[in-house]
Amino acid sequence: DAWLEANLIPLDLVDLDIILGMDWLEKHHALVDYFQKEVTLRSPGQPKVTFRGERR
């Protein structure tokens, strides 16, 4: 299990699940692969976590 802290603000947006800010992505050492639709987080002291989007 990994622990990732975030302050989320609900927005009424269509076709978006979440918007992550540059500061948050930097804090969690994010690698964004747009072609594979993956975001990998490598926070110090935490296991690596990869989120995969659906390919359309």
MOPAC internal coordinates of N, CA, C and O (Angstrom, degrees):
PM7 1SCF
backbone

  N    0.0000 0     0.00 0     0.00 0    0    0    0
  C    1.4543 1     0.00 0     0.00 0    1    0    0
  C    1.5205 1   109.83 1     0.00 0    2    1    0
  O    1.2310 1   121.08 1   -36.14 1    3    2    1
  N    1.3165 1   115.54 1   143.86 1    3    2    1
  C    1.4665 1   121.83 1   177.42 1    5    3    2
  C    1.5207 1   108.87 1  -118.46 1    6    5    3
  O    1.2310 1   120.50 1   -29.86 1    7    6    5
  N    1.3182 1   116.65 1   150.14 1    7    6    5
  C    1.4530 1   122.69 1   179.53 1    9    7    6
  C    1.5197 1   107.83 1  -115.32 1   10    9    7
  O    1.2310 1   120.33 1   -63.50 1   11   10    9
  N    1.3336 1   116.98 1   116.50 1   11   10    9
  C    1.4571 1   122.70 1   179.35 1   13   11   10
  C    1.5175 1   108.66 1  -126.39 1   14   13   11
  O    1.2310 1   120.56 1   -65.95 1   15   14   13
  N    1.3222 1   116.54 1   114.05 1   15   14   13
  C    1.4569 1   120.98 1  -178.05 1   17   15   14
  C    1.5229 1   110.43 1   -88.92 1   18   17   15
  O    1.2310 1   120.90 1   -43.06 1   19   18   17
  N    1.3328 1   115.89 1   136.94 1   19   18   17
  C    1.4658 1   121.25 1   177.53 1   21   19   18
  C    1.5183 1   109.07 1  -152.51 1   22   21   19
  O    1.2310 1   120.69 1   -35.21 1   23   22   21
  N    1.3154 1   116.29 1   144.79 1   23   22   21
  C    1.4602 1   122.20 1   172.62 1   25   23   22
  C    1.5200 1   106.78 1   -99.08 1   26   25   23
  O    1.2310 1   120.64 1   -71.53 1   27   26   25
  N    1.3213 1   116.37 1   108.47 1   27   26   25
  C    1.4603 1   121.09 1  -175.81 1   29   27   26
  C    1.5182 1   111.10 1   -99.10 1   30   29   27
  O    1.2310 1   120.96 1   -39.68 1   31   30   29
  N    1.3174 1   115.77 1   140.32 1   31   30   29
  C    1.4618 1   122.67 1   178.70 1   33   31   30
  C    1.5234 1   107.47 1  -119.00 1   34   33   31
  O    1.2310 1   119.45 1   -60.66 1   35   34   33
  N    1.3468 1   118.66 1   119.34 1   35   34   33
  C    1.4676 1   120.32 1   179.77 1   37   35   34
  C    1.5291 1   111.31 1   -65.57 1   38   37   35
  O    1.2310 1   121.00 1   -46.90 1   39   38   37
  N    1.3165 1   115.69 1   133.10 1   39   38   37
  C    1.4621 1   122.41 1   176.52 1   41   39   38
  C    1.5210 1   108.48 1  -129.95 1   42   41   39
  O    1.2310 1   120.79 1   -32.50 1   43   42   41
  N    1.3171 1   116.09 1   147.50 1   43   42   41
  C    1.4618 1   120.93 1   179.52 1   45   43   42
  C    1.5295 1   108.98 1   -91.46 1   46   45   43
  O    1.2310 1   120.99 1  -102.27 1   47   46   45
  N    1.3382 1   115.71 1    77.73 1   47   46   45
  C    1.4589 1   121.55 1  -178.23 1   49   47   46
  C    1.5198 1   109.84 1  -117.02 1   50   49   47
  O    1.2310 1   120.89 1   -37.77 1   51   50   49
  N    1.3188 1   115.90 1   142.23 1   51   50   49
  C    1.4587 1   121.82 1   179.51 1   53   51   50
  C    1.5317 1   108.59 1   -94.39 1   54   53   51
  O    1.2310 1   120.28 1   -40.93 1   55   54   53
  N    1.3250 1   117.07 1   139.07 1   55   54   53
  C    1.4697 1   123.87 1   175.44 1   57   55   54
  C    1.5229 1   114.70 1    68.13 1   58   57   55
  O    1.2310 1   119.38 1  -164.56 1   59   58   57
  N    1.3207 1   118.79 1    15.44 1   59   58   57
  C    1.4625 1   121.68 1   175.19 1   61   59   58
  C    1.5182 1   108.59 1  -124.99 1   62   61   59
  O    1.2310 1   120.56 1   -46.07 1   63   62   61
  N    1.3345 1   116.54 1   133.93 1   63   62   61
  C    1.4592 1   120.44 1   178.37 1   65   63   62
  C    1.5209 1   111.42 1   -90.98 1   66   65   63
  O    1.2310 1   120.76 1   137.23 1   67   66   65
  N    1.3398 1   116.16 1   -42.77 1   67   66   65
  C    1.4577 1   120.63 1  -177.48 1   69   67   66
  C    1.5254 1   109.02 1  -159.10 1   70   69   67
  O    1.2310 1   120.88 1   -30.64 1   71   70   69
  N    1.3235 1   115.92 1   149.36 1   71   70   69
  C    1.4604 1   121.88 1   173.43 1   73   71   70
  C    1.5183 1   106.30 1  -116.92 1   74   73   71
  O    1.2310 1   120.25 1   -56.96 1   75   74   73
  N    1.3260 1   117.12 1   123.04 1   75   74   73
  C    1.4576 1   122.09 1   179.94 1   77   75   74
  C    1.5238 1   108.97 1  -108.56 1   78   77   75
  O    1.2310 1   120.63 1   -48.43 1   79   78   77
  N    1.3262 1   116.39 1   131.57 1   79   78   77
  C    1.4566 1   121.24 1  -179.24 1   81   79   78
  C    1.5199 1   112.58 1   -78.12 1   82   81   79
  O    1.2310 1   120.97 1   -21.35 1   83   82   81
  N    1.3212 1   115.76 1   158.65 1   83   82   81
  C    1.4594 1   121.17 1  -179.49 1   85   83   82
  C    1.5242 1   111.64 1   -60.58 1   86   85   83
  O    1.2310 1   119.74 1   140.65 1   87   86   85
  N    1.3356 1   118.10 1   -39.35 1   87   86   85
  C    1.4659 1   120.48 1   179.51 1   89   87   86
  C    1.5243 1   111.21 1   -62.26 1   90   89   87
  O    1.2310 1   120.16 1   137.47 1   91   90   89
  N    1.3369 1   117.31 1   -42.53 1   91   90   89
  C    1.4683 1   121.61 1   179.63 1   93   91   90
  C    1.5240 1   110.01 1   -66.04 1   94   93   91
  O    1.2310 1   120.29 1   135.71 1   95   94   93
  N    1.3355 1   117.05 1   -44.29 1   95   94   93
  C    1.4621 1   120.92 1   179.34 1   97   95   94
  C    1.5289 1   110.83 1   -61.95 1   98   97   95
  O    1.2310 1   120.32 1   139.12 1   99   98   97
  N    1.3254 1   116.99 1   -40.88 1   99   98   97
  C    1.4667 1   120.75 1   178.26 1  101   99   98
  C    1.5287 1   110.81 1   -65.11 1  102  101   99
  O    1.2310 1   120.45 1   136.09 1  103  102  101
  N    1.3195 1   116.74 1   -43.91 1  103  102  101
  C    1.4696 1   121.41 1  -179.53 1  105  103  102
  C    1.5243 1   111.51 1   -57.35 1  106  105  103
  O    1.2310 1   120.31 1   144.59 1  107  106  105
  N    1.3272 1   117.02 1   -35.41 1  107  106  105
  C    1.4646 1   121.64 1  -176.77 1  109  107  106
  C    1.5296 1   112.39 1  -101.07 1  110  109  107
  O    1.2310 1   120.67 1  -163.33 1  111  110  109
  N    1.3378 1   116.32 1    16.67 1  111  110  109
  C    1.4723 1   122.23 1   175.20 1  113  111  110
  C    1.5272 1   110.96 1    50.69 1  114  113  111
  O    1.2310 1   120.76 1  -129.70 1  115  114  113
  N    1.3243 1   116.15 1    50.30 1  115  114  113
  C    1.4661 1   121.71 1  -174.94 1  117  115  114
  C    1.5246 1   112.25 1   -73.04 1  118  117  115
  O    1.2310 1   121.59 1   -39.67 1  119  118  117
  N    1.3125 1   114.56 1   140.33 1  119  118  117
  C    1.4624 1   122.90 1   169.65 1  121  119  118
  C    1.5219 1   106.35 1  -116.50 1  122  121  119
  O    1.2310 1   120.36 1   -58.64 1  123  122  121
  N    1.3274 1   116.92 1   121.36 1  123  122  121
  C    1.4593 1   121.66 1  -177.43 1  125  123  122
  C    1.5279 1   108.47 1  -108.24 1  126  125  123
  O    1.2310 1   121.00 1   -58.97 1  127  126  125
  N    1.3249 1   115.68 1   121.03 1  127  126  125
  C    1.4677 1   121.95 1   177.80 1  129  127  126
  C    1.5265 1   106.87 1  -111.79 1  130  129  127
  O    1.2310 1   120.65 1   -82.28 1  131  130  129
  N    1.3128 1   116.36 1    97.72 1  131  130  129
  C    1.4574 1   121.03 1  -176.16 1  133  131  130
  C    1.5223 1   112.11 1   -66.92 1  134  133  131
  O    1.2310 1   120.10 1   143.57 1  135  134  133
  N    1.3349 1   117.42 1   -36.43 1  135  134  133
  C    1.4569 1   120.57 1  -178.45 1  137  135  134
  C    1.5255 1   111.24 1   -65.38 1  138  137  135
  O    1.2310 1   119.82 1   136.01 1  139  138  137
  N    1.3369 1   117.94 1   -43.99 1  139  138  137
  C    1.4625 1   122.01 1   179.87 1  141  139  138
  C    1.5313 1   112.27 1   -85.72 1  142  141  139
  O    1.2310 1   120.38 1   173.33 1  143  142  141
  N    1.3444 1   116.88 1    -6.67 1  143  142  141
  C    1.4694 1   122.62 1  -176.36 1  145  143  142
  C    1.5250 1   110.83 1    57.23 1  146  145  143
  O    1.2310 1   121.09 1  -127.53 1  147  146  145
  N    1.3382 1   115.53 1    52.47 1  147  146  145
  C    1.4600 1   122.03 1  -179.54 1  149  147  146
  C    1.5232 1   110.33 1  -129.73 1  150  149  147
  O    1.2310 1   121.24 1   -35.30 1  151  150  149
  N    1.3310 1   115.23 1   144.70 1  151  150  149
  C    1.4582 1   122.47 1   170.27 1  153  151  150
  C    1.5204 1   106.03 1  -125.09 1  154  153  151
  O    1.2310 1   120.69 1   -57.87 1  155  154  153
  N    1.3318 1   116.28 1   122.13 1  155  154  153
  C    1.4567 1   121.25 1   179.08 1  157  155  154
  C    1.5177 1   108.10 1  -111.74 1  158  157  155
  O    1.2310 1   120.91 1   -51.51 1  159  158  157
  N    1.3348 1   115.86 1   128.49 1  159  158  157
  C    1.4597 1   122.66 1   179.25 1  161  159  158
  C    1.5194 1   108.50 1  -108.97 1  162  161  159
  O    1.2310 1   121.14 1   -49.65 1  163  162  161
  N    1.3496 1   115.43 1   130.35 1  163  162  161
  C    1.4552 1   120.54 1  -179.19 1  165  163  162
  C    1.5196 1   109.07 1  -127.09 1  166  165  163
  O    1.2310 1   120.46 1  -117.34 1  167  166  165
  N    1.3180 1   116.73 1    62.66 1  167  166  165
  C    1.4562 1   121.65 1  -179.08 1  169  167  166
  C    1.5215 1   109.86 1   -65.66 1  170  169  167
  O    1.2310 1   119.99 1   -42.16 1  171  170  169
  N    1.3446 1   117.63 1   137.84 1  171  170  169
  C    1.4653 1   120.12 1   177.29 1  173  171  170
  C    1.5305 1   110.99 1   -57.23 1  174  173  171
  O    1.2310 1   120.59 1   -47.03 1  175  174  173
  N    1.3247 1   116.48 1   132.97 1  175  174  173
  C    1.4591 1   121.39 1   178.40 1  177  175  174
  C    1.5152 1   114.54 1    79.59 1  178  177  175
  O    1.2310 1   119.80 1  -176.73 1  179  178  177
  N    1.3297 1   117.99 1     3.27 1  179  178  177
  C    1.4646 1   122.37 1  -179.41 1  181  179  178
  C    1.5256 1   108.96 1  -121.86 1  182  181  179
  O    1.2310 1   120.22 1   -26.31 1  183  182  181
  N    1.3308 1   117.19 1   153.69 1  183  182  181
  C    1.4664 1   118.41 1   174.17 1  185  183  182
  C    1.5315 1   110.50 1   -68.06 1  186  185  183
  O    1.2310 1   120.39 1   -26.98 1  187  186  185
  N    1.3212 1   116.85 1   153.02 1  187  186  185
  C    1.4650 1   121.83 1   177.41 1  189  187  186
  C    1.5261 1   108.84 1   -66.46 1  190  189  187
  O    1.2310 1   120.66 1   -44.47 1  191  190  189
  N    1.3329 1   116.34 1   135.53 1  191  190  189
  C    1.4622 1   122.54 1  -179.87 1  193  191  190
  C    1.5260 1   107.95 1  -125.04 1  194  193  191
  O    1.2310 1   120.43 1   -48.59 1  195  194  193
  N    1.3393 1   116.78 1   131.41 1  195  194  193
  C    1.4606 1   121.05 1   177.75 1  197  195  194
  C    1.5186 1   109.72 1  -122.37 1  198  197  195
  O    1.2310 1   121.15 1   -51.89 1  199  198  197
  N    1.3322 1   115.40 1   128.11 1  199  198  197
  C    1.4590 1   122.35 1   175.15 1  201  199  198
  C    1.5199 1   107.27 1  -104.49 1  202  201  199
  O    1.2310 1   120.67 1   -46.01 1  203  202  201
  N    1.3272 1   116.32 1   133.99 1  203  202  201
  C    1.4646 1   121.09 1  -179.68 1  205  203  202
  C    1.5256 1   109.75 1  -119.22 1  206  205  203
  O    1.2310 1   120.74 1   -50.84 1  207  206  205
  N    1.3239 1   116.19 1   129.16 1  207  206  205
  C    1.4518 1   121.25 1   176.34 1  209  207  206
  C    1.5173 1   110.48 1   -86.45 1  210  209  207
  O    1.2310 1   121.15 1   -14.27 1  211  210  209
  N    1.3156 1   115.41 1   165.73 1  211  210  209
  C    1.4640 1   120.60 1   178.00 1  213  211  210
  C    1.5155 1   109.34 1   -78.41 1  214  213  211
  O    1.2310 1   120.79 1   -45.27 1  215  214  213
  N    1.3080 1   116.09 1   134.73 1  215  214  213
  C    1.4649 1   121.05 1   176.23 1  217  215  214
  C    1.5198 1   108.25 1   -85.77 1  218  217  215
  O    1.2310 1   120.46 1   -49.01 1  219  218  217
  N    1.3211 1   116.73 1   130.99 1  219  218  217
  C    1.4625 1   121.65 1  -178.19 1  221  219  218
  C    1.4862 1   110.31 1  -107.12 1  222  221  219
  O    1.2310 1   120.10 1   180.00 1  223  222  221

